[in-house]
Amino acid sequence: MTTPTREPDGPALVPGELRGYRQFELRPDGLYPLVQAGSGPWDGQLERARCATGGDHAAPAGGCRCGLYAWYRPGAATVAIGPVSAVVAARGRCVLGDRGFRAAEARIEAVTLPLAMRIYPGTAARTRRMLAERYPDTRVYPTARQMLRDYPPQDVRELGIDPPGDRSRGYRVAVVAVLVTVVVCTGALAAMPGYAIAYGFAGWWPLLVLFTIAWQAGLVWLVARLLSLQGPPVKGPP
């Protein structure tokens, strides 16, 4: 990507496409945006933005929230909780934010099937056939790690953007740590003899109740933080 040039009264003009990361809702007839899913699935070749509120302007507009959303970095867009993780290539007018952008046009370069789907070979095969028919130019990967190896994030500092660090990585590590702790504790409890469990519960039940409430609340909080990172990356004008 070349260094942008700025005209006296116009926006910066940069040739080429801007890589971004986002998620889609997978349905039998295509990939639907998580926001404004009522607009239908994305086009298999090139999706063009339009104002969902009926504004009389070309999307994206600086004073509106319209446009095709994506993040500069993959962290918040590759959380395998349910939606499809994807790499998109944006073109045309772009409204740049600190974490992501809104674009006039974009195409889907690659997707990763959700973990829950990959454990069912029949469903995964049907989904792959649908994607091959609806999105013939889109590569389908079994894992986000493999997808990001071929589609790493671009350096956008030449555009005057320095995205913040990927907080989702820490949240994901914490979720795994909480789950592993619970599994280990549950396994150790199951291995203890019955009289020891009864004795321990009689003497330590308040702490056990507090521990149960704490890990459940912590897990809910961590998942909520991960989901909050998947919100629109650009909330206002550039």
N, C-alpha and C positions, 0 to 999 in steps of 0.2 A: 504494500500500500504506500503511495507516494505522499509527500508532505502536502497538506491542503493549502490552497491559495485562497485569499479572501479579497473580494472586490469591495470597493468603497461602500456601496449601499446594498450589497447582496450577501448571501450565505457562502460558507466555504464549499468549494466544489472539489470532490475527490472521485477520480475514476475507479471503476471496479465495484466489487460487492463487499459488504460488511458481514462478517460471520457472527452469528448469535446462537443462543441456546434457549430452549423453551420446552414446554410440555403440551401434550394434546390428549384429549379424551378419545380413546379408541372405541369405535362403533363398527357394526358390520358393514357400513357403507363408506367408511373413511375416517379421517382424523379431524376431530372437531376442536376448536379453540376452547380452553378452559373458561375464558371470558367471552361473553356473547356467543355461546354455543348455538343459539337460535339462528345465527347467520348461515349455518350449514358447514359442511366439511371444507377444508382447504382444497383448492384446485390442485390437481396432480402435476401441473406444469409450473404455473406462476400465479400466486395468489395476489390480488390487488386490494388494497385497503379502501374502505368506505366508511363514512361516519355513521355509526350505529344510532346516533341520536337524531339523525335527519338534518344535520347542519349543512348549510349551503356553502361548502368549501371543499377543497381537495384535501384528502387525508394523507399524512397527518398534519394537523394544524397546531400552531404553538399555543393557542388559547383553548384548545379542546383536548380530550383524552383519546381521540381516535388514532388509528394506525395499527400496524402489526407489531406486537411486542416481542422483545427478545432480550436476553442478558448477554453481556460481554464475556462473562466467565461461566463455566458449566455447573458450578457447585449447586446453586439453588434450583437449577433446572434439571438436575439428574438425580433427584432424590427418589428412589424406587419405592414409593408408597402406593402407587396405583396407576397414575397416568403414564403415557408414553413419553420418554425423553427423546428430544430431537435436536438436530443441528439444522439451522436455517441460514440461507444466504440472502441478505437484504440488498435492495437497490433502490434507486430513485431518491426522493426527498426523505431525509431522516432527521428526527428530533432526538438529540443526544441527551442522556441523563448521566448521573454519576455511576449507576449500576447497569443500565441498559438503554435501549433506544426504542423508538417507534418509527416504522418505515412505511413507505408507500407501496412497495412490492417486495415479495419474498418467495423463495422456493424452499422446499424441504430437501436437504441434502442426505440426511441419514436419520435413522430412528433406532431405538433400543426397545425390545419387547419388555413389558413389565415382568417382574420376577414371578408373580402369581400365575401368569400365563405360560411361562416357560416350563413349568412342572407338568403341564398337560400337553403332550406332544400333538394330539389331534387338534386341539384348539390353536396351538401355535402354528401348525401347518396351514389351517384354514386362514388364519390371519396373514401369514406370509403370502398366500395366493391372492388375497384381497389387495394387499399392499402392492404386489407386483402388477396387478391389473390397474389399480387406481393411481399408483405412484411409481411408474416404471423406472424413473431416473433416481429413485431414492434407495439408498443402501440400507439393509436391515441387519442389525448386529445383535448377537445374543447377550452382550453385556455393555454397559456404559464405558467401562475401562477400554475395551477394544475400539469402541466408536471414537472416544476422545484421543486415542493413540493416532488415528488417521485424521481426525479433525480437531487439532488443538486450538486453543483460543488465540486470536490475533492480538498483536501489540497495538493498542489504540492510543498510546501516549502521544503519537504524532498528531492526533486529532484534538489534543488538549484534554484528554480524559485519562484519569488515573483511578481505575475502579478499586473500591475497597477490598480488603482481604475476604477470602471465602469462609464465612462463619459457619456454613452448613457442615463443613468437614468436622469441626469440633463437636457440633451437636450430634452428628451421626456416630462419632466415636463414643460419646457419652451414652447414647441410646444402647449401643452394643454392650458397653460396660455394665449398664444397669441390668440388661437382660441376662448377661453372663453371671452376674452376682446372684440374681434370683435363682437361676438354674442350679448353680453350685450349692447355694443354701438349701434349696429344695431337695437336691440329691443327698446332701449330708443329713438332712432331717429324716429322709426316707430310710437311710441306712442305720439309723439309731434304733435300738430296741424300744418296744412300746412303753415299758415302765419309765425309761429315761425321758421319753417325749412327754408322758403325762406329768412327771415330776417337774420337768423344765417349764412346761406350760403353766403349771400351778403357781410356780414362783416368779416367772418372768413374763406372764401374759400381757401386762401393760406395755412392755418394751416391744414385744412381738407385734402387738396391734399398731403401735406407732411406726415400727419398721415397715409394716405392710402398707399403711397409709402413705408413708413417705416415698416409697419406691413407686407406688401407683401415681401419686401426684407428680413426682419427678418425671416419670415416663410421659404422662400427659403433657406436661409443660414442654418437654423437649420436642415432642411431635408437633405441638402447636407452634413452636418457634420455627421448625422446619417448614411447616405449611405457610407461616407468615412470610418467609423468604421467597415464596413462590408467587407473591402478589405482583401487580404491575410494576415494572422497574422504573417507569417514567410517569410521574403523577401530575406534572404541570408543564408550563412552557419551557423552552430550552434556556 
